[in-house]
Amino acid sequence: MKPLYFATLAGACACALAALLIAIPHPPVKAEQAPVKGCVAVVKQEYDSAKKQMLLQMRYNSYTMTGGLGRRSYWYCRS
């Protein structure tokens, strides 16, 4: 096989693959809804820090985790 032929074939395959990926519709990303009114999203590190300090449940606020495996969301809720 000649090098020029191989490069042309590889380029054509890359273009076809790119066109296929662009043509496939992607599902919209759904934002997770807060579990109750008054909750704000927090990062996992903040949730883990509160868990380590045993602050997940307090008198007027709490941290909670929602979602399934791989799609977890972390929340800080005020009463």
A tleap script that builds the chain and sets N, CA, C and O, in Angstrom:
source leaprc.protein.ff14SB
mol = sequence {
  NMET LYS PRO LEU TYR PHE ALA THR LEU ALA
  GLY ALA CYS ALA CYS ALA LEU ALA ALA LEU
  LEU ILE ALA ILE PRO HIE PRO PRO VAL LYS
  ALA GLU GLN ALA PRO VAL LYS GLY CYS VAL
  ALA VAL VAL LYS GLN GLU TYR ASP SER ALA
  LYS LYS GLN MET LEU LEU GLN MET ARG TYR
  ASN SER TYR THR MET THR GLY GLY LEU GLY
  ARG ARG SER TYR TRP TYR CYS ARG CSER
}
set mol.1.N position { 0.838 -1.172 0.000 }
set mol.1.CA position { 0.000 0.000 0.000 }
set mol.1.C position { 0.885 1.237 0.000 }
set mol.1.O position { 1.858 1.327 0.748 }
set mol.2.N position { 0.536 2.160 -0.828 }
set mol.2.CA position { 1.313 3.384 -0.913 }
set mol.2.C position { 0.972 4.301 0.260 }
set mol.2.O position { -0.174 4.320 0.709 }
set mol.3.N position { 1.948 5.063 0.764 }
set mol.3.CA position { 1.704 5.948 1.906 }
set mol.3.C position { 0.631 6.990 1.626 }
set mol.3.O position { -0.162 7.308 2.513 }
set mol.4.N position { 0.591 7.517 0.435 }
set mol.4.CA position { -0.389 8.547 0.114 }
set mol.4.C position { -1.805 7.967 0.136 }
set mol.4.O position { -2.738 8.624 0.597 }
set mol.5.N position { -1.962 6.754 -0.357 }
set mol.5.CA position { -3.259 6.096 -0.365 }
set mol.5.C position { -3.734 5.860 1.065 }
set mol.5.O position { -4.901 6.087 1.384 }
set mol.6.N position { -2.826 5.403 1.923 }
set mol.6.CA position { -3.167 5.129 3.322 }
set mol.6.C position { -3.588 6.418 4.040 }
set mol.6.O position { -4.556 6.412 4.800 }
set mol.7.N position { -2.873 7.513 3.807 }
set mol.7.CA position { -3.205 8.787 4.440 }
set mol.7.C position { -4.563 9.288 3.958 }
set mol.7.O position { -5.344 9.821 4.747 }
set mol.8.N position { -4.846 9.120 2.675 }
set mol.8.CA position { -6.135 9.539 2.135 }
set mol.8.C position { -7.260 8.697 2.727 }
set mol.8.O position { -8.310 9.232 3.081 }
set mol.9.N position { -7.054 7.402 2.836 }
set mol.9.CA position { -8.055 6.502 3.407 }
set mol.9.C position { -8.300 6.825 4.886 }
set mol.9.O position { -9.447 6.832 5.331 }
set mol.10.N position { -7.245 7.089 5.641 }
set mol.10.CA position { -7.384 7.428 7.059 }
set mol.10.C position { -8.120 8.757 7.226 }
set mol.10.O position { -8.957 8.888 8.119 }
set mol.11.N position { -7.827 9.727 6.392 }
set mol.11.CA position { -8.508 11.017 6.446 }
set mol.11.C position { -9.984 10.883 6.133 }
set mol.11.O position { -10.818 11.513 6.784 }
set mol.12.N position { -10.317 10.069 5.142 }
set mol.12.CA position { -11.719 9.855 4.780 }
set mol.12.C position { -12.463 9.176 5.920 }
set mol.12.O position { -13.601 9.544 6.211 }
set mol.13.N position { -11.854 8.201 6.568 }
set mol.13.CA position { -12.484 7.517 7.703 }
set mol.13.C position { -12.693 8.484 8.868 }
set mol.13.O position { -13.737 8.448 9.521 }
set mol.14.N position { -11.717 9.341 9.132 }
set mol.14.CA position { -11.847 10.311 10.219 }
set mol.14.C position { -12.976 11.289 9.933 }
set mol.14.O position { -13.735 11.640 10.837 }
set mol.15.N position { -13.097 11.733 8.688 }
set mol.15.CA position { -14.178 12.652 8.325 }
set mol.15.C position { -15.539 11.975 8.448 }
set mol.15.O position { -16.497 12.586 8.921 }
set mol.16.N position { -15.627 10.725 8.027 }
set mol.16.CA position { -16.887 9.992 8.133 }
set mol.16.C position { -17.279 9.803 9.595 }
set mol.16.O position { -18.450 9.950 9.946 }
set mol.17.N position { -16.318 9.483 10.440 }
set mol.17.CA position { -16.585 9.303 11.866 }
set mol.17.C position { -17.027 10.616 12.506 }
set mol.17.O position { -17.961 10.626 13.309 }
set mol.18.N position { -16.378 11.709 12.165 }
set mol.18.CA position { -16.751 13.015 12.706 }
set mol.18.C position { -18.164 13.393 12.271 }
set mol.18.O position { -18.943 13.897 13.081 }
set mol.19.N position { -18.504 13.160 11.014 }
set mol.19.CA position { -19.842 13.475 10.522 }
set mol.19.C position { -20.892 12.622 11.229 }
set mol.19.O position { -21.986 13.104 11.525 }
set mol.20.N position { -20.570 11.373 11.496 }
set mol.20.CA position { -21.496 10.486 12.196 }
set mol.20.C position { -21.727 10.961 13.627 }
set mol.20.O position { -22.862 10.960 14.104 }
set mol.21.N position { -20.674 11.362 14.308 }
set mol.21.CA position { -20.817 11.825 15.692 }
set mol.21.C position { -21.593 13.131 15.792 }
set mol.21.O position { -22.324 13.347 16.759 }
set mol.22.N position { -21.440 13.999 14.806 }
set mol.22.CA position { -22.178 15.257 14.797 }
set mol.22.C position { -23.648 15.010 14.494 }
set mol.22.O position { -24.513 15.707 15.024 }
set mol.23.N position { -23.941 14.026 13.647 }
set mol.23.CA position { -25.305 13.762 13.218 }
set mol.23.C position { -26.142 13.084 14.298 }
set mol.23.O position { -27.365 13.225 14.295 }
set mol.24.N position { -25.527 12.360 15.211 }
set mol.24.CA position { -26.272 11.658 16.249 }
set mol.24.C position { -26.771 12.672 17.271 }
set mol.24.O position { -25.974 13.437 17.814 }
set mol.25.N position { -28.078 12.695 17.546 }
set mol.25.CA position { -28.599 13.655 18.531 }
set mol.25.C position { -28.181 13.255 19.945 }
set mol.25.O position { -28.236 12.084 20.319 }
set mol.26.N position { -27.770 14.238 20.703 }
set mol.26.CA position { -27.360 13.985 22.077 }
set mol.26.C position { -28.521 14.322 23.006 }
set mol.26.O position { -29.197 15.330 22.796 }
set mol.27.N position { -28.769 13.503 24.029 }
set mol.27.CA position { -29.858 13.828 24.949 }
set mol.27.C position { -29.509 15.070 25.770 }
set mol.27.O position { -28.343 15.268 26.112 }
set mol.28.N position { -30.477 15.896 26.086 }
set mol.28.CA position { -30.195 17.094 26.879 }
set mol.28.C position { -29.791 16.710 28.306 }
set mol.28.O position { -30.258 15.710 28.851 }
set mol.29.N position { -28.930 17.513 28.885 }
set mol.29.CA position { -28.491 17.265 30.252 }
set mol.29.C position { -29.561 17.810 31.188 }
set mol.29.O position { -29.946 18.976 31.105 }
set mol.30.N position { -30.031 16.949 32.075 }
set mol.30.CA position { -31.053 17.366 33.020 }
set mol.30.C position { -30.392 17.784 34.323 }
set mol.30.O position { -29.590 17.038 34.886 }
set mol.31.N position { -30.720 18.953 34.793 }
set mol.31.CA position { -30.201 19.417 36.073 }
set mol.31.C position { -31.004 18.759 37.184 }
set mol.31.O position { -32.228 18.663 37.102 }
set mol.32.N position { -30.329 18.319 38.195 }
set mol.32.CA position { -30.982 17.691 39.331 }
set mol.32.C position { -31.779 18.742 40.092 }
set mol.32.O position { -31.282 19.838 40.354 }
set mol.33.N position { -33.009 18.408 40.445 }
set mol.33.CA position { -33.859 19.315 41.204 }
set mol.33.C position { -33.546 19.183 42.689 }
set mol.33.O position { -33.239 18.092 43.171 }
set mol.34.N position { -33.624 20.285 43.402 }
set mol.34.CA position { -33.381 20.277 44.845 }
set mol.34.C position { -34.431 19.411 45.533 }
set mol.34.O position { -35.595 19.424 45.131 }
set mol.35.N position { -34.038 18.651 46.574 }
set mol.35.CA position { -34.995 17.768 47.238 }
set mol.35.C position { -36.128 18.534 47.919 }
set mol.35.O position { -37.273 18.082 47.890 }
set mol.36.N position { -35.841 19.665 48.521 }
set mol.36.CA position { -36.865 20.513 49.128 }
set mol.36.C position { -36.493 21.971 48.892 }
set mol.36.O position { -35.355 22.281 48.540 }
set mol.37.N position { -37.454 22.856 49.087 }
set mol.37.CA position { -37.185 24.283 48.925 }
set mol.37.C position { -36.197 24.731 49.995 }
set mol.37.O position { -36.299 24.322 51.151 }
set mol.38.N position { -35.256 25.559 49.612 }
set mol.38.CA position { -34.263 26.053 50.561 }
set mol.38.C position { -32.948 25.294 50.503 }
set mol.38.O position { -32.054 25.560 51.306 }
set mol.39.N position { -32.809 24.363 49.579 }
set mol.39.CA position { -31.558 23.604 49.444 }
set mol.39.C position { -30.711 24.205 48.325 }
set mol.39.O position { -31.237 24.646 47.303 }
set mol.40.N position { -29.411 24.217 48.526 }
set mol.40.CA position { -28.484 24.674 47.499 }
set mol.40.C position { -27.482 23.563 47.223 }
set mol.40.O position { -27.110 22.814 48.126 }
set mol.41.N position { -27.051 23.459 45.984 }
set mol.41.CA position { -26.092 22.425 45.597 }
set mol.41.C position { -24.715 22.734 46.179 }
set mol.41.O position { -24.287 23.888 46.206 }
set mol.42.N position { -24.030 21.697 46.641 }
set mol.42.CA position { -22.660 21.826 47.145 }
set mol.42.C position { -21.805 20.764 46.472 }
set mol.42.O position { -22.326 19.812 45.892 }
set mol.43.N position { -20.502 20.928 46.552 }
set mol.43.CA position { -19.590 19.954 45.954 }
set mol.43.C position { -19.390 18.782 46.918 }
set mol.43.O position { -19.631 18.899 48.119 }
set mol.44.N position { -18.951 17.672 46.374 }
set mol.44.CA position { -18.760 16.459 47.163 }
set mol.44.C position { -17.773 16.677 48.306 }
set mol.44.O position { -17.941 16.112 49.386 }
set mol.45.N position { -16.751 17.488 48.077 }
set mol.45.CA position { -15.744 17.726 49.116 }
set mol.45.C position { -16.369 18.400 50.337 }
set mol.45.O position { -16.018 18.073 51.471 }
set mol.46.N position { -17.289 19.335 50.117 }
set mol.46.CA position { -17.952 19.998 51.247 }
set mol.46.C position { -18.818 19.003 52.011 }
set mol.46.O position { -18.834 19.011 53.242 }
set mol.47.N position { -19.541 18.142 51.283 }
set mol.47.CA position { -20.369 17.117 51.918 }
set mol.47.C position { -19.498 16.167 52.742 }
set mol.47.O position { -19.828 15.846 53.884 }
set mol.48.N position { -18.383 15.719 52.155 }
set mol.48.CA position { -17.484 14.799 52.856 }
set mol.48.C position { -16.868 15.441 54.092 }
set mol.48.O position { -16.687 14.781 55.115 }
set mol.49.N position { -16.547 16.728 53.997 }
set mol.49.CA position { -15.993 17.442 55.145 }
set mol.49.C position { -17.016 17.523 56.276 }
set mol.49.O position { -16.673 17.313 57.439 }
set mol.50.N position { -18.263 17.825 55.942 }
set mol.50.CA position { -19.318 17.881 56.957 }
set mol.50.C position { -19.552 16.503 57.569 }
set mol.50.O position { -19.808 16.385 58.767 }
set mol.51.N position { -19.463 15.471 56.746 }
set mol.51.CA position { -19.637 14.100 57.243 }
set mol.51.C position { -18.516 13.743 58.212 }
set mol.51.O position { -18.759 13.132 59.252 }
set mol.52.N position { -17.301 14.123 57.870 }
set mol.52.CA position { -16.142 13.835 58.721 }
set mol.52.C position { -16.259 14.557 60.064 }
set mol.52.O position { -15.867 14.017 61.099 }
set mol.53.N position { -16.799 15.775 60.046 }
set mol.53.CA position { -16.957 16.554 61.265 }
set mol.53.C position { -18.288 16.270 61.975 }
set mol.53.O position { -18.629 16.935 62.953 }
set mol.54.N position { -19.038 15.275 61.474 }
set mol.54.CA position { -20.344 14.872 62.014 }
set mol.54.C position { -21.333 16.048 62.041 }
set mol.54.O position { -22.013 16.274 63.042 }
set mol.55.N position { -21.401 16.783 60.940 }
set mol.55.CA position { -22.291 17.931 60.823 }
set mol.55.C position { -23.400 17.715 59.785 }
set mol.55.O position { -24.007 18.684 59.328 }
set mol.56.N position { -23.673 16.462 59.407 }
set mol.56.CA position { -24.684 16.210 58.382 }
set mol.56.C position { -26.081 16.606 58.861 }
set mol.56.O position { -26.875 17.130 58.080 }
set mol.57.N position { -26.382 16.365 60.118 }
set mol.57.CA position { -27.674 16.732 60.688 }
set mol.57.C position { -27.451 17.674 61.855 }
set mol.57.O position { -26.863 17.292 62.866 }
set mol.58.N position { -27.924 18.917 61.716 }
set mol.58.CA position { -27.849 19.884 62.805 }
set mol.58.C position { -29.259 20.396 63.078 }
set mol.58.O position { -30.215 19.969 62.430 }
set mol.59.N position { -29.386 21.284 64.010 }
set mol.59.CA position { -30.718 21.738 64.422 }
set mol.59.C position { -31.474 22.456 63.307 }
set mol.59.O position { -32.646 22.159 63.072 }
set mol.60.N position { -30.833 23.386 62.623 }
set mol.60.CA position { -31.536 24.200 61.626 }
set mol.60.C position { -31.078 23.957 60.190 }
set mol.60.O position { -31.603 24.587 59.271 }
set mol.61.N position { -30.135 23.079 59.975 }
set mol.61.CA position { -29.688 22.794 58.606 }
set mol.61.C position { -29.148 21.373 58.534 }
set mol.61.O position { -28.867 20.741 59.552 }
set mol.62.N position { -29.012 20.893 57.317 }
set mol.62.CA position { -28.513 19.536 57.105 }
set mol.62.C position { -27.904 19.429 55.713 }
set mol.62.O position { -28.164 20.250 54.833 }
set mol.63.N position { -27.100 18.412 55.541 }
set mol.63.CA position { -26.559 18.048 54.240 }
set mol.63.C position { -27.261 16.773 53.809 }
set mol.63.O position { -27.528 15.899 54.634 }
set mol.64.N position { -27.559 16.662 52.530 }
set mol.64.CA position { -28.189 15.450 52.026 }
set mol.64.C position { -27.604 15.094 50.669 }
set mol.64.O position { -27.041 15.939 49.972 }
set mol.65.N position { -27.749 13.817 50.309 }
set mol.65.CA position { -27.222 13.304 49.047 }
set mol.65.C position { -28.388 12.670 48.291 }
set mol.65.O position { -29.173 11.919 48.872 }
set mol.66.N position { -28.500 12.971 47.004 }
set mol.66.CA position { -29.555 12.387 46.179 }
set mol.66.C position { -28.940 11.759 44.942 }
set mol.66.O position { -27.769 11.985 44.636 }
set mol.67.N position { -29.729 10.975 44.237 }
set mol.67.CA position { -29.281 10.381 42.983 }
set mol.67.C position { -28.805 8.952 43.151 }
set mol.67.O position { -28.591 8.472 44.265 }
set mol.68.N position { -28.645 8.281 42.014 }
set mol.68.CA position { -28.194 6.904 42.010 }
set mol.68.C position { -26.693 6.801 41.837 }
set mol.68.O position { -25.973 7.798 41.902 }
set mol.69.N position { -26.239 5.596 41.618 }
set mol.69.CA position { -24.809 5.366 41.442 }
set mol.69.C position { -24.296 6.122 40.225 }
set mol.69.O position { -24.849 6.005 39.132 }
set mol.70.N position { -23.253 6.884 40.419 }
set mol.70.CA position { -22.651 7.629 39.322 }
set mol.70.C position { -23.310 8.962 39.028 }
set mol.70.O position { -22.750 9.765 38.281 }
set mol.71.N position { -24.472 9.222 39.585 }
set mol.71.CA position { -25.188 10.477 39.335 }
set mol.71.C position { -25.567 11.136 40.664 }
set mol.71.O position { -26.690 11.615 40.815 }
set mol.72.N position { -24.674 11.164 41.597 }
set mol.72.CA position { -24.951 11.720 42.921 }
set mol.72.C position { -24.958 13.244 42.882 }
set mol.72.O position { -24.196 13.874 42.148 }
set mol.73.N position { -25.839 13.813 43.692 }
set mol.73.CA position { -25.897 15.257 43.885 }
set mol.73.C position { -25.873 15.506 45.381 }
set mol.73.O position { -26.464 14.752 46.155 }
set mol.74.N position { -25.189 16.565 45.784 }
set mol.74.CA position { -25.039 16.883 47.195 }
set mol.74.C position { -25.674 18.235 47.469 }
set mol.74.O position { -25.521 19.175 46.688 }
set mol.75.N position { -26.400 18.327 48.606 }
set mol.75.CA position { -27.204 19.494 48.908 }
set mol.75.C position { -26.996 19.946 50.339 }
set mol.75.O position { -26.775 19.133 51.237 }
set mol.76.N position { -27.070 21.271 50.543 }
set mol.76.CA position { -27.072 21.867 51.869 }
set mol.76.C position { -28.448 22.496 52.039 }
set mol.76.O position { -28.818 23.396 51.285 }
set mol.77.N position { -29.206 22.029 53.025 }
set mol.77.CA position { -30.593 22.477 53.207 }
set mol.77.C position { -30.731 23.222 54.529 }
set mol.77.O position { -30.247 22.780 55.571 }
set mol.78.N position { -31.405 24.362 54.454 }
set mol.78.CA position { -31.709 25.162 55.651 }
set mol.78.C position { -33.193 25.018 55.967 }
set mol.78.O position { -34.029 24.993 55.064 }
set mol.79.N position { -33.503 24.927 57.217 }
set mol.79.CA position { -34.915 24.788 57.623 }
set mol.79.C position { -35.616 26.120 57.678 }
set mol.79.O position { -36.802 26.180 58.001 }
savepdb mol mol.pdb
quit
